[in-house]
């Protein structure tokens, strides 16, 4: 469940501590929502995921904690803490928590 963006202006915080895991769930927290893009934190419990889908915009995934299997265009990638990848617009992708993981999703809208 995504919440309304939180007020973070002029506030320093540690991303991984800003969202908590929930048993058998995927938790999301919107940090910033603009016409040019969004910043959203996610926490996936082990075994949880997002099924294959496409998005009309490029997105950057940065893994804050844990381990994820991210499949882009049919190609599975194992991505761990401190690693990031780019999910290109209009290419199918899916996410699965091999272990529980937290990530920052940066959605970039426009050219």
C-alpha positions in Angstrom: 0.0 0.0 0.0 1.4 3.4 -1.0 1.0 6.3 1.2 0.9 10.0 0.4 4.3 11.6 0.1 5.9 12.4 3.4 7.4 15.9 4.3 11.2 15.5 4.2 12.4 19.0 3.3 15.4 20.1 5.3 15.6 16.6 7.0 18.5 14.2 6.9 17.5 10.5 7.3 18.9 7.0 6.7 16.8 5.4 3.9 17.0 1.9 5.2 15.7 2.9 8.6 12.8 4.9 7.1 10.7 1.9 6.2 10.0 -1.3 8.1 9.4 -4.9 7.0 6.0 -6.5 7.5 5.5 -10.3 7.6 4.4 -11.7 4.3 4.0 -8.3 2.8 5.3 -5.6 0.5 5.4 -2.2 2.1 5.8 1.1 0.2 6.3 4.7 1.2 6.2 7.5 -1.3 8.9 10.1 -0.5 8.4 12.4 -3.4 5.8 12.6 -6.2 6.3 15.1 -9.0 5.2 15.3 -12.6 8.9 14.6 -13.5 9.2 11.5 -11.4 8.8 9.8 -8.0 10.9 8.5 -5.2 9.4 5.5 -3.4 10.8 3.2 -0.7 9.8 -0.5 -0.7 10.3 -3.3 1.9 9.7 -6.8 0.6 9.4 -9.7 3.0 11.1 -13.0 1.9 9.2 -14.7 -0.8 7.2 -11.6 -1.8 7.5 -9.8 -5.1 5.9 -7.9 -7.9 4.7 -9.9 -11.0 5.9 -9.2 -14.5 4.8 -5.8 -15.8 5.9 -2.9 -17.9 6.1 0.8 -17.1 6.2 3.7 -19.6 9.2 5.4 -17.8 12.8 4.5 -17.0 13.3 3.5 -13.4 16.4 3.1 -11.1 16.4 0.5 -8.4 18.9 0.9 -5.5 19.0 -2.0 -3.0 19.3 -0.7 0.5 19.2 -4.0 2.4 18.9 -7.7 1.5 18.8 -9.6 -1.8 16.5 -9.4 -4.7 16.0 -11.2 -8.0 15.0 -8.7 -10.6 14.1 -10.0 -14.1 14.3 -7.5 -16.9 13.2 -8.6 -20.4 13.3 -12.2 -19.3 16.9 -11.9 -17.9 17.1 -12.6 -14.2 19.6 -10.6 -12.1 20.6 -11.1 -8.5 21.0 -7.7 -6.9 22.2 -7.1 -3.4 22.8 -4.4 -0.8 24.5 -1.3 -2.2 23.8 -2.3 -5.9 21.6 -0.6 -8.3 20.3 -1.2 -11.8 18.2 0.6 -14.4 14.9 -0.8 -15.6 14.3 0.6 -19.1 10.9 2.0 -20.1 8.5 -0.4 -21.9 10.6 -3.5 -21.1 8.9 -6.2 -18.9 10.3 -6.6 -15.4 9.5 -8.4 -12.2 10.9 -8.4 -8.7 11.2 -11.3 -6.2 12.6 -11.3 -2.6 15.2 -14.1 -2.4 15.7 -12.8 1.1 13.8 -9.9 2.4 15.0 -6.6 0.9 14.5 -2.9 0.9 14.9 -0.7 -2.2 14.6 2.9 -3.4 12.7 3.2 -6.7 13.4 6.3 -8.7 10.9 6.7 -11.5 12.0 9.2 -14.2 9.3 10.6 -16.4 10.0 12.4 -19.6 12.9 12.5 -22.0 
